[in-house]
Amino acid sequence: MNLVQEVWVDQLEKDENAVVLDVRTEDECNEGMIPEAINIDIYKGQGFIYLIEELDKSKNYYIYCKSGGRSGQACSIMKQLGFENTYNLLGGMMEWNGEVV
């Protein structure tokens, strides 16, 4: 599900079962990440799939990348793997105005 930043953040803050997932490259993550995010680089191909399959499917995943494209792909892949609740941050880090670590 695609969400604008305000809705994504509001929902995330109320969600006690949330996991924040950053699907950017390591270099991109070094420029700053959303606090408490887990990084799994979608460009790792099959390695991305292996790492995603190790995640808890009962959690709700709030996913972002640089602009929202890769995170949208990640949501689709995760749906195919049986994850029910994935939320894509539209605009990604390019439009993010929240906290960064």
C-alpha positions, 0 to 999 in steps of 0.5 A: 500500500502506497502512503504519503509521508504524513499518513505513513508516519502517523500509522507507524507511530501508532503501530506496536507491531511495526518494522521499518525497512530501508531497501537502499544501497549501503552507500545511500544508507550512509547518508542517513536513515530513518531511526530504527530502520533495518537495511536490506538492499533490494539490488542484492537480487536473490540475496534480498529474497533470502533475507526478506524470507527470514523476517517475521511475516506477522509484523507490519513493514514500513518500507522506504528507499530514495524516491519510492520506486524500489520500496514499491517493488519491495512491497510487491515482492514481499506480498508474493512471499506472503507478507500481508502488511507492507506500506510504501513511503511515497517520495522516499528519502528525497521528500522525507522531512522527519528524523534521520540518523 
